[in-house]
Protein backbone atom coordinates (compact mmCIF):
# COMPACT_ATOMS: atom_id res chain seq x y z
CA UNK A 1 0.00 0.00 0.00
CA UNK A 2 1.34 3.43 -0.95
CA UNK A 3 1.89 6.13 1.67
CA UNK A 4 -1.03 8.17 0.30
CA UNK A 5 -3.39 5.20 0.46
CA UNK A 6 -2.22 4.34 3.99
CA UNK A 7 -2.83 7.91 5.14
CA UNK A 8 -6.28 7.86 3.57
CA UNK A 9 -7.10 4.59 5.34
CA UNK A 10 -6.07 6.12 8.68
CA UNK A 11 -8.33 9.13 8.18
CA UNK A 12 -11.25 6.93 7.14
CA UNK A 13 -10.80 4.64 10.15
CA UNK A 14 -10.80 7.61 12.51
CA UNK A 15 -13.96 8.98 10.89
CA UNK A 16 -15.76 5.65 11.18
CA UNK A 17 -14.75 5.26 14.83
CA UNK A 18 -16.12 8.72 15.59
CA UNK A 19 -19.37 8.04 13.80
CA UNK A 20 -19.93 4.75 15.58
CA UNK A 21 -18.98 6.20 18.95
CA UNK A 22 -21.54 8.95 18.59
CA UNK A 23 -24.27 6.79 17.09
CA UNK A 24 -26.45 6.94 20.23
CA UNK A 25 -26.61 10.56 21.45
CA UNK A 26 -27.68 11.71 24.84
CA UNK A 27 -31.14 13.23 25.06
CA UNK A 28 -30.48 16.68 26.46
CA UNK A 29 -33.12 18.77 28.15
CA UNK A 30 -35.42 20.49 25.71
CA UNK A 31 -35.07 17.62 23.20
CA UNK A 32 -37.09 14.98 25.03
CA UNK A 33 -38.57 14.15 28.35
CA UNK A 34 -36.08 12.12 30.43
CA UNK A 35 -36.64 8.49 31.32
CA UNK A 36 -35.58 6.90 34.55
CA UNK A 37 -31.94 6.20 35.31
CA UNK A 38 -32.72 2.52 35.51
CA UNK A 39 -34.24 2.56 32.05
CA UNK A 40 -31.19 4.25 30.52
CA UNK A 41 -28.60 2.16 32.34
CA UNK A 42 -30.39 -1.05 31.42
CA UNK A 43 -29.69 -0.33 27.78
CA UNK A 44 -33.33 -0.94 26.85
CA UNK A 45 -36.08 1.28 25.52
CA UNK A 46 -38.66 -0.54 27.64
CA UNK A 47 -40.40 2.02 29.81
CA UNK A 48 -38.86 4.99 28.04
CA UNK A 49 -41.08 7.90 27.13
CA UNK A 50 -42.07 7.69 23.40
CA UNK A 51 -40.44 11.06 22.69
CA UNK A 52 -37.09 9.71 23.91
CA UNK A 53 -37.39 6.70 21.64
CA UNK A 54 -38.27 8.97 18.70
CA UNK A 55 -35.24 11.20 19.33
CA UNK A 56 -32.94 8.17 19.54
CA UNK A 57 -34.39 6.66 16.36
CA UNK A 58 -34.01 9.91 14.44
CA UNK A 59 -30.43 10.31 15.65
CA UNK A 60 -29.57 6.75 14.62
CA UNK A 61 -31.02 7.36 11.16
CA UNK A 62 -28.98 10.55 10.84
CA UNK A 63 -25.78 8.82 11.96
CA UNK A 64 -26.41 5.96 9.54
CA UNK A 65 -26.81 8.44 6.68
CA UNK A 66 -23.56 10.15 7.70
CA UNK A 67 -21.79 6.80 7.78
CA UNK A 68 -23.03 5.88 4.30
CA UNK A 69 -21.93 9.29 2.97
CA UNK A 70 -18.48 8.89 4.55
CA UNK A 71 -18.07 5.46 2.98
CA UNK A 72 -19.15 6.73 -0.45
CA UNK A 73 -16.71 9.65 -0.28
CA UNK A 74 -13.93 7.31 0.83
CA UNK A 75 -14.65 4.90 -2.01
CA UNK A 76 -14.55 7.69 -4.60
CA UNK A 77 -11.31 9.12 -3.20
CA UNK A 78 -9.70 5.68 -3.16
CA UNK A 79 -10.73 5.10 -6.79
CA UNK A 80 -9.26 8.45 -7.87
CA UNK A 81 -6.03 7.70 -6.03
CA UNK A 82 -5.77 4.28 -7.68
CA UNK A 83 -6.30 5.70 -11.18
CA UNK A 84 -3.73 8.45 -10.54
CA UNK A 85 -1.26 5.79 -9.42
CA UNK A 86 -1.88 3.77 -12.60
CA UNK A 87 -1.12 6.77 -14.80
CA UNK A 88 1.99 7.60 -12.80
CA UNK A 89 3.28 4.04 -13.30
CA UNK A 90 2.68 4.27 -17.06
CA UNK A 91 4.75 7.46 -17.30
CA UNK A 92 7.48 6.12 -15.01
CA UNK A 93 7.98 2.99 -17.12
CA UNK A 94 7.88 5.01 -20.36
CA UNK A 95 10.50 7.48 -19.12
CA UNK A 96 12.70 4.62 -17.97
CA UNK A 97 13.05 3.55 -21.62
CA UNK A 98 14.22 6.95 -22.86
CA UNK A 99 17.22 6.54 -25.12
CA UNK A 100 16.44 2.96 -26.20
CA UNK A 101 16.84 2.60 -29.97
CA UNK A 102 14.07 2.18 -32.52
CA UNK A 103 13.98 -1.26 -34.11
CA UNK A 104 11.30 -2.39 -36.55
CA UNK A 105 9.36 -5.21 -34.90
CA UNK A 106 11.02 -4.50 -31.55
CA UNK A 107 8.93 -5.01 -28.40
CA UNK A 108 11.59 -4.58 -25.72
CA UNK A 109 13.04 -4.68 -23.31
CA UNK A 110 15.85 -2.60 -24.88
CA UNK A 111 14.67 -1.74 -28.41
CA UNK A 112 11.23 -0.97 -29.78
CA UNK A 113 9.04 0.14 -32.61
CA UNK A 114 6.14 2.45 -31.72
CA UNK A 115 3.50 -0.21 -31.02
CA UNK A 116 5.99 -2.49 -29.30
CA UNK A 117 6.94 0.37 -27.00
CA UNK A 118 3.39 1.19 -25.89
CA UNK A 119 2.55 -2.50 -25.51
CA UNK A 120 5.65 -3.02 -23.35
CA UNK A 121 4.87 0.00 -21.16
CA UNK A 122 1.30 -1.06 -20.37
CA UNK A 123 2.36 -4.63 -19.64
CA UNK A 124 5.26 -3.59 -17.39
CA UNK A 125 3.36 -0.79 -15.61
CA UNK A 126 -0.10 -2.35 -15.19
CA UNK A 127 0.25 -5.99 -16.28
CA UNK A 128 -2.24 -5.04 -19.01
CA UNK A 129 -2.13 -6.87 -22.34
CA UNK A 130 -2.87 -4.58 -25.27
CA UNK A 131 -2.57 -5.10 -29.03
CA UNK A 132 0.86 -5.27 -30.61
CA UNK A 133 0.36 -2.66 -33.36
CA UNK A 134 -0.80 0.95 -33.35
CA UNK A 135 -3.80 0.05 -35.47
CA UNK A 136 -4.75 -2.76 -33.12
CA UNK A 137 -4.43 -0.46 -30.13
CA UNK A 138 -6.56 2.16 -31.88
CA UNK A 139 -9.36 -0.40 -32.04
CA UNK A 140 -9.15 -1.04 -28.28
CA UNK A 141 -9.21 2.47 -26.85
CA UNK A 142 -12.02 4.78 -25.81
CA UNK A 143 -11.73 7.87 -27.99
CA UNK A 144 -11.40 11.25 -26.26
CA UNK A 145 -10.97 14.75 -27.65
CA UNK A 146 -7.59 16.41 -27.37
CA UNK A 147 -8.72 18.99 -24.81
CA UNK A 148 -9.61 16.12 -22.44
CA UNK A 149 -6.37 14.18 -22.94
CA UNK A 150 -4.57 13.10 -19.76
CA UNK A 151 -0.99 11.95 -19.20
CA UNK A 152 -0.89 8.22 -19.83
CA UNK A 153 -3.41 8.30 -22.70
CA UNK A 154 -2.32 7.16 -26.16
CA UNK A 155 -2.00 9.46 -29.17
CA UNK A 156 -2.41 8.12 -32.70
CA UNK A 157 -1.25 9.18 -36.16
CA UNK A 158 -2.47 7.63 -39.42
CA UNK A 159 -1.88 8.78 -43.00
CA UNK A 160 -2.11 6.35 -45.85
CA UNK A 161 0.23 3.48 -45.07
CA UNK A 162 2.03 5.44 -42.33
CA UNK A 163 0.96 4.81 -38.76
CA UNK A 164 2.25 5.72 -35.33
CA UNK A 165 1.35 5.73 -31.62
CA UNK A 166 2.85 7.45 -28.58
CA UNK A 167 2.09 8.04 -24.89
CA UNK A 168 0.74 11.45 -23.99
CA UNK A 169 2.78 13.37 -21.41
CA UNK A 170 0.76 16.58 -21.24
CA UNK A 171 1.34 20.08 -22.65
CA UNK A 172 1.16 18.85 -26.24
CA UNK A 173 4.02 16.37 -25.91
CA UNK A 174 4.37 12.60 -26.08
CA UNK A 175 7.01 9.97 -25.48
CA UNK A 176 7.42 7.54 -28.36
CA UNK A 177 9.68 5.41 -30.52
CA UNK A 178 9.78 7.73 -33.55
CA UNK A 179 11.33 5.91 -36.54
CA UNK A 180 14.44 4.02 -37.72
CA UNK A 181 17.65 5.74 -36.70
CA UNK A 182 16.01 7.46 -33.75
CA UNK A 183 15.63 6.62 -30.07
CA UNK A 184 12.75 6.73 -27.64
CA UNK A 185 12.34 10.40 -26.82
CA UNK A 186 9.94 13.18 -25.89
CA UNK A 187 8.43 14.84 -28.96
CA UNK A 188 5.73 17.40 -29.81
CA UNK A 189 2.42 16.12 -31.11
CA UNK A 190 2.09 18.97 -33.60
CA UNK A 191 4.50 19.95 -36.36
CA UNK A 192 5.55 18.52 -39.74
CA UNK A 193 4.23 14.98 -40.32
CA UNK A 194 2.76 14.75 -36.82
CA UNK A 195 0.40 17.66 -37.33
CA UNK A 196 -0.78 16.45 -40.74
CA UNK A 197 -1.46 12.88 -39.63
CA UNK A 198 -2.70 13.33 -36.06
CA UNK A 199 -5.75 11.09 -35.68
CA UNK A 200 -6.77 11.42 -32.05
CA UNK A 201 -6.40 10.40 -28.43
CA UNK A 202 -7.31 7.02 -26.97
CA UNK A 203 -7.81 5.98 -23.37
CA UNK A 204 -6.88 2.58 -21.91
CA UNK A 205 -7.32 3.44 -18.22
CA UNK A 206 -10.09 5.50 -16.56
CA UNK A 207 -9.94 9.27 -16.32
N, C-alpha and C positions, 0 to 999 in steps of 0.2 A: 504493500500500500504506500502511495506517495505521501510526502509530508502534508501536502494540501488536503488530500483526502482524509488523512488521519486527524488533522485539525478540524475538518468539517464534522467528522464522526464525533469528536469530543464535544463540540458545540451542540450537536443534535442530542447527544445523550444527556447533557445538562438540561436542555430544554424539556426533554421528555420527563426527566426526574422531577423538575419543577411542576410540570403540568399534573403529573400523577399525585404529587405530594399535596397539591392544592385542590384536588378533585372534589373534596367534601368540605365546603366552607363552613365557618361558624355562622350562626344566625344571630346577627347583632340586633340590638334593640332598635325598634322602628321598622325592621324588616319582617319580623314574625313574632308571634307570641311565644314565649319560652315554654319548653316542656320541663318535666322534672329532671333533676340531676340523675336519678336512677335510670330514667328512660334513655338519656344521652349516653351515660356510661355503659349501659348494657349493649350499646351498638345496635339497637333495634328501633324500628319506627312504631312499634306497638305502643299505643297510649300517647303518641305524640299528637299535638294539635295539627289538624289538617293543613293549616297555613305553613307550619314548619316543614311538613313533608313536601308541599308544593315548592317552597323556596329551595329545598335540597334537590328536588328533581330538576328544577329549572337550572340550577347551578351545575349539576352533573351533565345536563344536555349541552350547556355552554362550554364546559371544559372538554367534552367529547368533540365538539365542533372545532375547538382550538387545537386539539391533538391531531385531528384529521388534517387541518390546514397546515400544521407544522410538518407533518409527514409528507404532504404533497409538495411543499416548498423544498424540503430536504431532498426528495426524489428528483425534482427538476434541477436543483443545484448540482446534485451528484451526476446526473446525466450530462449537463453542460461541461462539468469538469472532465468527465471521461472523454467526451468528444474533443475537447481542447487538447487533452493528452495524446489522443490518436493523431491529431494533426501535427503536434509537436514532434512526435516520433517519425512521421513521414518526412518532415523537413530535416530532422537530424540525420536520418539514414541517407537522404539525398545529398546533403552537404558533405557527408563523410566520403562520398565517391568523387568529389571534385578533383579534377586532374586525371581521372582514369581515361584511357584512350577510347575513341570510337572504333568499333569493329563491326562490320556488317554481320548480322546473325548473332552478335555477342549478347549474352544474357548474364554476365557477371561470373565471378565476383570482382574481376579486375578490368574488364573491357566490355563495352556495351554498344548496341545500336539504340535508337530512341525507345522503341517498344520494350526491348529487353531491359533497359534501364528502369522504366516505370514499373514494369512487372517485378523486377528484383526489389525495388524500394518497398512496394506494398507487401510483398511476401516477407521481407526482413523486418519491416516496421510493425506490421499488424497480423502477420501470418495469414494474409488474404491472398487467395489465388485469383488473378485477373488474366485476361487474354494476353497472348504473346505479342500481338501486333497492335499498332496504333488504330487501325480500322476495327479490329476486334474489340479493343477497349472502348472505342467510340460507340459501339453498339451496347455496351454494358452500363454506361453512365446515365445519370439523370442530368439533363441539360439545364444549365443556368445562364442567365445573361451576364455579360462582363461586369456590370456594375455590382453584381451580387457575388462575384468570385471571392473565394477565401483561400488563404495559404493552405496548400495541400490538395487543392482541386487540380484537375488535369486540363491542359490547354491543347487544342487540336488545330492542325493545319492540313488542308487538302487542296490540291490543285492538279487536275489531270492525273498523271501517274505518280506525282510527288505526294508524299504524306509524312506527317511528323507529329510527335506528341511530347509535351514537357510537363513539369510540375510547377504550378503557380506559386510564386513566392510573395506576391503582393507588390503594389506600386508599379504595375505594368511590367514586371520581370518574371522570368521562369528559370528553372535549372533543367538542363537537358543535355542529351548527347547529340550534338548538332549534325555532323556529317563526317565522311572520311577525311582523315588528316587533322581533325580537331579533337578536343578533349571535353569531357563533361565540364560545363561551365555555366555561369549565370549570364543570361542574355535578355534583351528587350523583346517583348512580344510584337511590338510594332517595328516598322522599318523594312525596307527592301522586300525580299521574298516573304518574310513573315507577315507584313502588313497586307500584302496582296492575297495571301492564301489562308489567313486566319479564319477558322471555321467556327470556333466557339469554345465554351467551357463546359467541362463535365465533372460531375460529383460522384465519388465512390463512397464517401463517408458522410454522415449527417452534418448539417450546418451547425 
